[in-house]
């Protein structure tokens, strides 16, 4: 009973929040609704018994990724509304609706086939984080290390990309908008 | 009773929402937000399959997706800052410099 209530509550709230993210004209609204949606998605994970995944979702997505976005938005002018000419809605909704139907068919195909076997069933008497650790550090050790290396490369790449010319101001006020910024230091 | 299909349907719905964002928006930062939504939708599907088939492989895939998303954001935001420094805008239409 509670599972159903929680599921439908989380579903409606995440869908609504992500719709706000996708349709909003303001970056700040989009980002905060995205962060709230991420928190609710971790609720899905807790509901599914994937405790460790839910905590990782909270720590990595809500903690790190959204903080990174918030930090990146200090470089951009976040308070102004975005002016953009969007693609016509008819094409968009037709395309994404078609792909969504296709996705449901693809997802449903193995269920109809009933041919999936569990390769790593969780062991009896272990909590979720313990069994995750057992599988992660035995069967998935190499991908884990590769992922660590990839994160290191991404960190160095991010620092080098964003760190260049850090002393220069990026956000231009409206009256100095027509003066090109690069002439300032020459 | 909530079954696997419920989770797959909400996952497909969220993926479609992200897809609408990717196709519709013209601002690069908004495109990033939309890709995050799509990655999260895939994560829900993986976790649900992991729970209903009693298999941990789905959760493992979700972990690696989260790791990849984190590094994508790190590099992507660096690139966004560079683009903003160069062009002063994040609009995709203004970046069409290769139009002959």
Interface residues (C-beta under 8 A of the other chain):
Chain A: X3 X4 X7 X11 X14 X15 X18 X19 X21 X22 X27 X30 X31 X34 X37 X38 X41 X44 X45 X48 X49 X50 X52 X53 X56 X57 X60 X61 X64 X65 X68 X69 X71 X72 X73 X75 X76 X82 X84 X85 X86 X87 X89 X91 X92 X93 X95 X96 X97 X99 X100 X103 X104 X107 X108 X111 X116 X118 X119 X120 X121 X122 X131 X132 X135 X136 X139 X140 X143 X147 X150 X151 X153 X154 X155 X157 X158 X159 X160 X161 X162 X164 X165 X168 X170 X172 X181
Chain B: X1 X2 X4 X5 X6 X7 X8 X9 X10 X11 X12 X13 X14 X15 X16 X17 X18 X19 X20 X21 X23 X24 X25 X26 X27 X29 X30 X32 X33 X34 X36 X37 X40 X43 X44 X45 X47 X48 X50 X51 X53 X54 X55 X56 X57 X59 X60 X62 X63 X64 X66 X67 X68 X69 X70 X71 X72 X73 X74 X75 X77 X78 X79 X80 X81 X82 X84 X85 X88 X90 X91 X93
